[in-house]
């Protein structure tokens, strides 16, 4: 290992106190490598050992943890076991520390609320009782058209108690996107609010839901939370107020005993074409995998505090809520925009609430660096001991800035790659030495690897597909009512392997690096390159704050590189600057990859989870169909870009 390239080393104290150290010792193994090896050679042993270490509460212990008789694409989990995820997510900490904060919420205007685990249990119980009186039963689908609130967490836990299936819907969706998902899932009840607050403005949500439900005869009830005090149209008897449903009562139904593989969540993920795909997750799958991710990978401990801007309509909402609860930690929620009313809102919240785990993504980090970089000194960020990160590949300059300026050089960036369909993490960092932008490798129990199109592991320095070779308990049990699409989407590209859709590589020291989505790859004059390599050169110039590189058809080279960038403050954003940036790419990567154009815009199209939508940039530049736009948070960015075409 080349020590000069290592940007962070764990101290002896960090290693000694790490959760992974405790787990390895409990398993009687010498080190983490031995744990990963045994997880691959004896998967049933691994998942049973993990369940014991996590304290996952089965009502009936499974006869077997894993049966692969039907192949790796159709594993059977926790056979004969019964459980209710509520018992572990809330019940475990409720028994030990009922007065510990489960959630701290803060609005854009600075108003705060805090619920203990006892408060959360009470609120979830009352809502569960009310939903049961409305006729909800195990297996019924409940739509969540809610922003991130303490009540959102209570509602999620109430559905787990009853055995209902939670259907998260992005709080920024329009009527068509909501209508499509409610119809595809056959939801019978929807939980919503009068409105939410974003960038200083009240945004009504109930009218959007009313529009979405025109012609939908299956939804029997809408339960409406009076959050902002907005005038709210109510249609009796379908519409009922939250406070009238969740009335205090002593007749609270206990968490229902369910088959461990009972469906807990259907999460729709958008594709570039076609209908959204509904990933199916179960009580034992969510509890075991998110417990592993939060505690083993992100090293969250009882009493820690997690702040990670997200929405319950994305899987990040599920990860933050369940991950914090399964660790016995506290979730800090910032409703509204992460940079409003001041660009340093997030650093202020970190300092105010003594956040230990600050979750981010490269795009969000670049925004903070640009808009709040000079404001960090105002805030005491010493409580941070880890910085989880996901969503995109990092550029080196931003990674180093976050490590030094946000983490103070002491807090590692726990970089990971995962997704909605496999319940978070395939490859990640753990509390091991780190190179800039790197991963330490595959998470135990996934069989994560980097392979060529034939399925062979690539050599150091080569770029390949990130895959899973093994059945993982967190992987979706299929797509909701669409088995053929499940196989086609994930298991046919390289037979026998789950293809994640991300490009990655490993170096000679064993560090892994992400290179972006495989469908974003460009092939220029016969040479393949990922967008991240080009974007990193642009960002390293210091003259742009965001960049997206895409390939467009070219009659000579087959594909030409076009870059779209946001000029840094004080930069002209003109043709001369674009030419200098194109020259820098050619000097760094070769003349073949010199961008044919560099266009400047005010913002790049992004999802609410702060991922740059490169395929939408490409479609706009080439005049192609835009595909599914339900996850787009800033449509004005597309209109701005279209003016350049």
N, C-alpha and C positions, 0 to 999 in steps of 0.2 A: 504494500500500500504506500502511495506517495504522500507522505505526511504534509508536504507543502500545499496539497490541494484540499486537505481537510479543513472545513470551515467551523466545525463544532465537534468537540470531544465531550463525552459524558464523564463527569467526575466519578470517583469511587463511591461517593455517597449516593449519587444519582443511580448508578448501577445497583448498589445494594438495596435501595428502596424501591426500585422499579417493580411494577406489577409482574412483568415477565419473569423476573428473578424469582419471585414468590411462586409462580406457577410451575416453573421448571423444577424448583426444589420440591414442591408437593408431588410432582410426578416422579421424583427420584432419578432425574436425568442430570448429566453433567453440565449441559449448556443449551442455549437456544437452538443451535444447529441440530443437536440430537433430538430436540422436541419436534422440529420441522421434519426431520427424516422419519421419525416414528409416526407422525401424523400421516405421512404418505404411505408408509408400509402397513400401518394398522389403523385405518381411518375409524373403525368402530371404537377402538380403544380411545382414540383421541377425542372424539365427540362426547363420549361418556365421561372422560377425565375432565374435559372442559366444562361440562354441565355441573359436575361436582364443585369445581373451583369457582364457577360463577355463582353457585348457590341457586341454580335454576330449580324452581319448585314444581316438580311433577306431583300430581295427586296419586297417579298410579305410575310406578317406575316402568319405563319401556322394557319389553323383553329383548329387543334389539334396537340399537341406535340407527342402523343403516342396513338396507338390503338392496343390492345392485343386480338382482336377478333380471330386471327389465332393462338393464343397460345404464350407462352413465348419464344419459339424458333424462331418465325417468327413475331416479332413486326413490326409495321409500324410507321415510325417516320416523324414528321414535315409535316403532311398532308396538302396539298394545299400551302405549302411554297415554295418560290423560293429564291435562294441565289447564290453567288459565293464566295468560301472561300477566294479568293484573297482580296475581299473587307475588310475582317476582319484582315487577316494575314499581309497585307501590307498597305492597304488603311487607316486603323484606325490610325496607327502611322505616316503615310505620311501626314495626315491632321494636326497632332499636333506637330510633331518634325521631319520634313523631313531630317534635318542635323544630326540626331542621327545615330551612327554607327549601321548598321544591321548585318554586318559580318566583322570580322578581321581574315585574313588567314595568317599562317606562315608555310613556308616550312622547310624541314630538314636543309637546308643550311642557315637558318636565314632570308631569304628574306620575306617581309611582304607586304600585300595589305589590304586596308580597304575600304568598300563600305558603304555609308549612305543608309538610306531608300529611298532617292530620287534616288541614283545611282542604287539600286536594282530595283526600279520601272522602271527606264529607260531601263536597260539591259533586264529585263523580257519583257517589251513592245516591244523592237526591235526584240527579238528572237521570240516572239509570232507572230509578223507580218510576219517574215520570214517563220516560220513554216506554217502559213496560206497560204502563197504563194506556198509552196510545196504541198498544197492540204489537209493539216490536218484539220479535222472537229471534232466537239464534239463527244465523244465516241470512237474515234480512240485511240489505245494503242501505247504508246511511250516507248521504252526501254531505260533505263539509265545505261550505262556501264561506270560509271564515279567514280573517287575518290571524296573525300570531297573537294570541291572548291567553291569559290564564284559563279562561273558559274553554278555549280550544283544547288545551291539555286535559281539562276535566271531561270534555265530551269524548275525546279519544279513549280515555280510561273507562268512561261509562259504557262505551260500545264494547270494549274488551270484556267488561264484567258480564254483559248480557250475551256475548258470543255473536254480536252483530258484526257485519263487514264494513269497515271504514273506507269511504271513497273520498280522498282529498281532491279539492278543486282549487286551482290557483285563484287567489283573491282578486287578481287583476284580469281574469277572463271576461270576455264579452259574452253576450247571450248565446251565440251560436256554439261556442266552445263548451259552455256549461250544458246546453241542451244535448249536444252530441254525447257527452260522457254520461249524463244521467240516463239517456235512452239506452246506450250500450250496456250499462251495468244493471239496468232494471231497479234502480234505487226506489225505495218506497217513502223515505223521509229525508228531508234536507234540513240541516242546521245552518243558520246564517245570522247576519247582523244587520241593523239598520244601515250602518256605514262604517267606514274607517277613515283614518287621517293620513294624508300623504302630502308632503311638501307644503304644509300649512293650509291645506284645503280638505274639507270634508268630502269624501267620495261615497256616494250612495251605492249600496250593494243589493238591497232587497228588490228595487225595481228591475235590476238586471236579471235576477232570478225569476221574477214574475214573467219577464219576456221569454226567458229560456223555457218556461213550463207551459207556454201556450201549446195546446194540443197534446200535452203529456197527461194521460189519464191514470198513470200508475202511481205517481207521487201523491200520497194521501195527506201528508202533513208537512208544513214548513214551520220550524221552531225558530223564532226570531229573538235575538239578543238585543236589548236596548242599550247600545254601547255609546253612541254619540248624541242621542236625543233628537234625531232627525225625524221630520214628518215621514211616516211610513205607511204605505197602503197595506191593509190587512183584509184578506178575503176569508170570511167565516164559511164553514167550520174548518177549512184547510189550514189556515194560518193561526198559530197560537204563539203567545209570548213565552219566552224562555223562563221568566220568573214564575209564570203560572204552571209550567210543566215541572220545573225543578223545585217544587215546594218542600220545605222541611217535613220529614216524616220519619217515624221510627220503623216503618216497614220497608227497609232498604233491602233489596234482594242481594244475597251474597254473590260473589263471583261464581259464575256457573262452571261446573266441571265439564270439560270439553275434550274430545279427542285432541291430542297434542298437535295434530296436523290440521286442526280446524282453521279455516281461512279467517284471518284477522284484518287484512288490508288488500285492496285492489288499487294500484297506483298506475294511472295512465301516463305513458311517456310518449312524447311526440316523435314522429319520424319525418324524414324529408318528403316522403310521399305516402299516400294511403291514409287509412284511419289510424288514430292513436292506438297504442298497444297497452293492454291492461295487465301489468305484472301482478302475480298473485303471491302473497306472502302469508305465512301461517304463524300461529302462536309460538311454536317451538323454533321455527326458522328465524323470526324476528328477534326473539329473546336470546337465542344462542349466538347468532351472528352479530347483532348489534351489541350484545354484551361483550363478545370477543373484541369487536372493533373499539368500543369505548374504553374498555379496561386494559386489554392486552396491548393493543396498538397505540391508542392515544394516552394511555397511562392515567386515566381519570380515576380518582379516588373519592371515597366518601368525604363530603364537605367541600369538594372542589366547585368552582363556578365556571360555567361555559357560556360564552357569548359568541354566537355565530349567525349573522344576519341571513335570514332565509324566509321562506313562506311555507305554510303547511301544504300548499298545492304542489310543491316539489318534494322529492324524497328527503331533501335536507331537513324539512320540518319533522318528518318521522325520526330521522337520525338524531336530531338535537333533543327532541322530547324523550324518546325512549333511551337514547344513549346516556343522557344525564340521569334519568331515573334509575336505570339499571346499575349505574355506578354509585347510587346514593348521593348524587351531586345536586347542584342547583343550576337551573337554566335561567339565564338572564335574557329577556326578550326586549328588543327595541322595535316597537311598532312604528311603521312609517319608513321614510327613506334613511339610509345609513349616514348620509352626509347633510342632513337637514335637522335643525335650522342653521347649524354651522358645519363646515367641512370636517371639524374635529369631533363630531358627535361620538364616534366610536371610541377614540382614546379617552374622552371624558367619561364615558360609561365604564370603561375598563378601570379607570382610577377610582371612580365613585363607588363601584360595587365590588372592587377587589377581585376582578376576574382572573382566574388561573389559566384558562384555556380560551384563547381568542382564535376563532375559526375564520379563515379568509379564503380567497381565491386570487390567482394572479391578476385578473382584471381589476378586482376590488382593491388589491394592494397598489396597483399602478395609479388608480384614482386617488387613494389616500396619499401616496407619495407626491402626486401633482398638486392636490388641493389642500392637504393638511400637513405636509412635510415640515413646514416652518413653525407649526403650532404644537408639535409633540412635546417640546420642552415645558409646556404649561402643565403637563399631566404626569403623575407618578405611575409608571407602568411596571413597577417592580414586582407586582403580584403575579405577572404572567410567568408561567413555567413551561408552557408548550403552545405552539401555534399550529394547529391542524390546518391542512390545506388540501383542496381538491378542485376539480373542475377543468383545469387546463394545464398545459405545460408552462413552466416558469421561464422567464428570461433571467440571465445571470445578474444583471444590474439590480433588478427589482428584488430578487431573492436575497441578495446581500444587503440591500437597504432594509428589508424587513428584519433580517437576522440581527443587524446591528442597531437600527434605530427603534424598532418596535420591541424586539426581544432582548435588547441590551447585550447581545453576544452570549447570553447565558441560557436563553430559552430556545430549544430546537424547533425547526419547522418540520412538523410531522406530515410530510407530503404523502398523499396516497392517491391511487387510481381505483375507481370502482364505478358503480352505477345503480340505477333504480332496479334493474332486473336481477342483480345479484346482491342486493341488500347491503351495498356499500363497498367493502374493500377487497381487492384482489392482490394488489401490490402496495407496499407502504414503507415508510420509515418506521423505526422503532427507536428506542433510546440507545442507538449505536452511533459511531462516528459518521459524519455527513460531509459529502461534497456538495457544492452549490447545485441546486436544482435536482438532486438525486433522490432515489429510493434505495432502501437497503435490500429489497427483493420481495419475493412472494410471501403472502401471509400463510401460516400453517393451515392445512386443511383445504387449500384451493388447488394445489398443483399448478400454481401460476408459472408461466414460462413465456419466452419470446421465441417465436418460430417463423420459419419461412413458409411459403405457400404449400409445401408438401408436408408440413408438420414437424420438420426437424428443427431442433434448437439452433439458433443462429450463433455464430462466433462473436467474440468481443468486437465491438465497433460496428457491427452490422445492425441494420434496422429491420425489425420484424413485427408480426402481429402479437399483441398481448392476449394470451389465452389461459384457460383453465383446463388442466388435464384430468382433474379429479372432480367428483361430486362434492359440492359444498352445501352445507345446511341452509345457507342464506339465499341460494339461487331460487329464482321464481319457480313455482311449481308448474308453470305453464303460462299461457296468455289467456285471459278470461274469455272462455268460450271460443277459443281459436287455436286448437292444438296444431293444425297444419302450419300456421304462421309461426308458432313457437319453434318448431323444428327448422323451418326455412330460415328464420331470422338469426339463429344462434348456433346451430349444429351441423349445417350442411356445407359451409365454406371450407372447413377443414374437418372431415369426418372424424368423429370421436372426440372432438375438442370444442369447448365453448369459446367462441370468438368474441372478444370484448368490443372490437371496433377501434381500438387505440393502437398507435404505433409506439414502439419502445425499443431501447437498445440497452446493452450492458457493456461496461468497460472491462479492462484487463484486471481491475481490482475487485470486480464483482458488483459494482454500483450500477443501478438501473436508472434509465432516464426516459421520460415521456417525450414524444415528438408530435403529439396531436392526434386527431381522428384520422383513421385510415382513409375515409372517404374525402378528406381534405388534401390528400397527397397529390403532388403535381409531378408530371412526367414531361420534362423539357428536353428536347433533342435526345430522347432515349435515356435520359438520366432522371432518377427519381429523387424528390426532395420533399420534406415536410414543411409546412408553413412556418413552424416555430423557428427554424434555423434562419430564415430570411427576416422574420419579425425581430429576432434578437439583435441582428445587425442594425436594424432601423432604430430600435430602442436604445442601443448602446451609444448611438450618436448624440444622445441628449437633446436632440432637436424635435423629437416627437414624444408624446406621452402614451399613445396607443397606436397599434398597427394591426392590420390584417392582410395577409398575402394569400392570393388565390390564383388558380390557373384558369386561363380563358383560351378558347380555340385559336390556333395560329396555323396558317396554311403551310408554313415552312417547318417550324419546330414541333408541330402537333399541339403544343400548349405553350403559352407565354405567361410570364408572371406579371400580375398587376397588384400593386399595393395601395391600400387605402389607409390613411393615417390621420391622426389628430395632432396638429402642430403644437409644440410646447409654447407656453406664454412667451411673448416677445419674438417668436419666429414668424416669418412672413407667410408660410404656407403657399408659396408660389412655385412656378415652374423651375426656377433656379434652385430652390431648396430641394424639389423633387429630383432634379438631375444629380445633385450632390449625393442624395440618399441612394439613388440607383447606382452611382459610381462606387459607393461604399459597399453595396451588396456584391457588385462584380469583383471588387478587390478582395473581399473576404471569402466568397464562395465560387468564384469563377465567372467568366463572361457569359457562359450559357444561361446563368440565372439572373442576369441583369434585368430588373423590371422594365417592361416596355412602357409602363406609366406608373407614376406615383400621384395619387389623387388625395386632396386634403378635404376633410369634412369636420363638422363640429362634434360628431359623436359616431360611434360604431353601433350597428344593431346588436342588441344583447338580450339574453334571457333575464328573468328576474333573479336568477342565481348567478348573474354576472359572467356568463359565458358569451364570448363573441360568436355571433352566428355567421361563420364564414360561408356556409352554403347559401345563405341569403344574400351576402355580398356578391358571391359568384353569380347567383341567379339574376340579381338586379343589373349587374354589368353586362350580362349576356342576353338579357331579355327573355329568360326562361321562366317557367311557372315557379312561383315562390314556394309552393308546398304549404305545409302546415305552419301557420303563423301564430298559433294560440299561445306560444311561450314568449313571443316578442313583447318586450316591455316598453320600447321606445320607437313606435312607428315613424315618428318624424325623422329619425335617422335614415330610414329607407327612402323617404321622399327627398331628403337632402342629397343622398347618394345618386338617386335617379336623375337629378339635374345635371350630373356629370356625363351621362350616357348620351 
